[in-house]
Amino acid sequence: MTKYPMTVHGAKLLCEELEKLKKHDRPNVIAAIAEARAHGDLKENAEYHAAREQQGFIEARIADIEGKLSHSQIIDISDMPNNGRVIFGSTVEIFNLEDESTITYQIVGEDEADIKKHKISVSSPVARALVGKEEGDIAVVTTPAGEVEYEISQVKYE
């Protein structure tokens, strides 16, 4: 069975969403179904069908989150000594040697990736080029526009 890496923060967010779905959303949709049933004929009852559809979405999301959590390997790097090596969970500041721009990314699991928050998936081309390298190393990332070289400026374990 394959385990998928996940940060402590990512696991915490999934647990919070799961708790909200189970303790808040599920009871609310059950109440909505009961109320819609009280209106009579279920064949032409749009409220009933909408509530049942919502229930299906909620149950599917609960199953999805439970599956992700059961197949995850939660990795906490905050207690590890920082040796300057890029690993899963680390925050990396990289310098683009071509356009001289700097950007910071945290390398996270696939479900946690959010480019707007500067979190990239460990399986992304940039992360694959960075993992295993150390501060000062050059990482070459192959993009559709060609190869881009980045210098690793700083690695933080947070």
Helices and strands as residue ranges (DSSP letters): E 4-7, H 8-20, I 21-25, H 26-37, H 46-70, E 72-75, E 91-96, E 102-108, G 115-117, E 119-121, H 125-130, E 138-143, E 146-156
